[in-house]
């Protein structure tokens, strides 16, 4: 019987080229983190220069999140058809051009259009990198690898946000944030072109001309033994598509994971999108507000690291549920924070630890819940539809603020999304993989 090349990678110790591939995905997710939050760092300057009210600002804060919904679903499905590598390169081109165009905007409508376009690339990137990480990691390290990859998101926001705060303090305006993102995105294109091969799992499932030669070329590049023949294809296994996510055995998984992501991401993005404006309205400078948001992402990066290590010994499902319940408490507590930079930074750091820890746990669960032929489609759908929660979160909060609801009431309302998400994961039938018994 022909050996399954995906099984070779799944069962064997990871080789250095596999680690490099995963490290590139961490870098790409870091880029996503900064590109998404660039509008948050820029928002105080935009509001001051253009005289934008909170409700209108909430809409522009959500534009790239709406684009991410479209990109995750459409480009996630495309990723299962044309491959992970070309999808990533295309997403980088979209993201880089979108960031560059944002510098040219001179009104809210134009900026919103450019952020929507940028979000399409970011959404497709999230689906592709999740699939690539899962397919280059072995079974023992898969949950940890996906969690580490997701942890790149806050790291990018930390590094980019720190640079942005320094630039603001030096007198640069909000457009400099988008210039920084455009340059960083452009620099990633040659790295992916030369260092990231297509995944073995995709090549083996997609088949096509010279499939065996292409699979063996990647196996040799990764340092593994080659195979003599490809195994017989799974009936229908090469066909992706959104409809297959709702076939028997997958429908409940798709619905519950999407609901969990949608609800929890509402809580997550309330912190990420509104913290700078809230801190500025307390009387602090935009540079100080950006610094507080950096602390939220330091907490998020730490939460991702801690969860990734704990997945080697504990259930990722229960770790994620626990993180969601703690997120509720911390985000609700944020609404009662005093106007003190030290206290604000501490509260949002712990909130970031809990919210992002749960996000990376969800990424790990999503990556392991769908078969290879549907991995990017499933990831793209769950993240794409789930991003609806991210898109409406700043808008809902903006209109609640505009309607006269106090900070404490808004924070409590937005915190409840994590409770709904925890309930969805409690109902999910999820098979743990790579976690020692007991």
C-alpha positions, 0 to 999 in steps of 0.5 A, a space after each residue: 500500500 502506498 504511504 500517505 505523505 501527510 502521515 510522514 510529517 504527522 508522525 515524524 519529529 519536526 525538521 528545521 525547514 518545517 520550523 522555518 515554515 511555521 516561523 514564517 506563518 508567525 511572522 505573517 500573523 504578526 503582520 496581520 496583527 499590526 495591519 488590523 490595529 493600524 487603524 486603532 493606533 491612527 484613530 485619535 489622529 484621524 478623529 482630531 484632524 477630520 472632526 469625526 464623531 464616535 459613531 462614524 469612527 466606529 464604522 471606519 474602525 470596522 471596515 477592514 473587519 468586514 473585508 476580513 469576513 469576505 476575504 476569509 470565506 472567499 480566499 479560504 475556499 480559493 486556498 483549498 483550490 489553488 494552494 496555500 502558497 499562491 494565496 498567501 502571496 496574493 494576500 500580501 499584494 492586497 494588504 501592501 497596496 491597501 496600506 499604501 492607499 490609506 495614506 492617500 485618503 482625505 475623508 472617511 468614505 475613502 479611508 473606509 473603502 481602502 480599509 475594506 480592501 486591505 481587510 480582504 487580504 488579511 482575512 485570506 491570510 488568516 485562513 491560509 496561515 492556519 492551514 499551513 501551520 497545521 500541515 507543516 507541524 507534526 501531530 504531537 506539536 500541532 496544537 502548540 504550533 497553531 497557538 504559537 502562530 496565532 500568538 504572532 498577532 499581538 506580537 505584531 501589534 506590540 512591535 508595530 504599536 511601539 514604533 507607532 507611539 514613538 513616531 507620534 511622539 516625534 511629531 509624525 501624523 497618523 499616515 505614518 502608521 500606514 506607511 510602516 505597514 506598507 513597507 513591512 508587508 512588501 518586505 514579506 513577499 520575497 521571504 515567502 517566495 523563496 522560503 515557503 514551499 507548498 504543503 505536502 498535504 495540499 499537493 497530495 490531496 489536490 493531485 494534478 500533473 506531476 503530483 508525486 514528483 512535487 510531493 517528493 520534492 517538498 519531502 526532500 526539501 523538508 528532510 524526510 524520505 520520499 514515497 514511491 506512489 501516492 495513496 488512493 484518493 479519498 472519494 470526493 476528497 479533492 473537492 472543497 467548497 463551503 457546502 461540504 462544511 454542512 454535511 453530516 458529521 461536520 455541520 455541528 462542528 462548523 456551526 458551533 465553532 463559528 458561533 464561538 468565534 463570532 461571540 468571543 471576537 466581539 469581546 476581543 475587538 472591543 478592547 483592541 479597537 476602542 482602547 486608544 479612543 477611551 484613553 484619549 477621552 480620559 485626558 491622555 495623549 495619543 502616544 500614551 493611548 497607543 502605549 496602553 493598547 501595546 500593553 493589551 497586546 503584551 498580555 495577548 502575546 503572553 496569553 498565547 505563549 502560556 496557552 501554547 505550552 499548556 496544550 502539551 499537557 491539558 485539553 485545549 478545549 477546556 483551556 479555551 473555555 476557561 480563558 473565555 470566562 476570565 475574559 468576561 470578568 476582565 473586560 467588564 472590569 475594564 469599564 470601572 477602571 480609574 483614569 490612571 495609566 498604570 492601572 489601565 495598562 494592567 487591566 487591559 494587559 490581563 484582559 488581553 492575556 485572557 481574550 487572546 489566549 482564548 482566540 489562539 485556543 480557538 485557532 488550534 481547535 479549528 485547525 484540527 476539526 476539519 479534514 485537509 481538503 476542507 481545512 482552509 475552507 473550514 477555517 475561512 468560514 469559521 473565521 470569516 463569518 465569525 469576523 462578523 462579530 469583530 465587524 459589528 463590535 466597534 459599531 455597536 460600542 460606538 452607537 452605545 457610547 453615542 446613545 449616552 450609555 456609560 463606559 461601564 455599561 458598554 464594557 459589561 455588554 461587550 464582555 458577554 460575548 465571551 460567555 456565549 462563546 464558552 457555551 458553544 464550545 461546551 456543546 461541541 464534540 471535540 477530539 483532543 489530539 496530541 495531548 497525553 492521556 490523563 
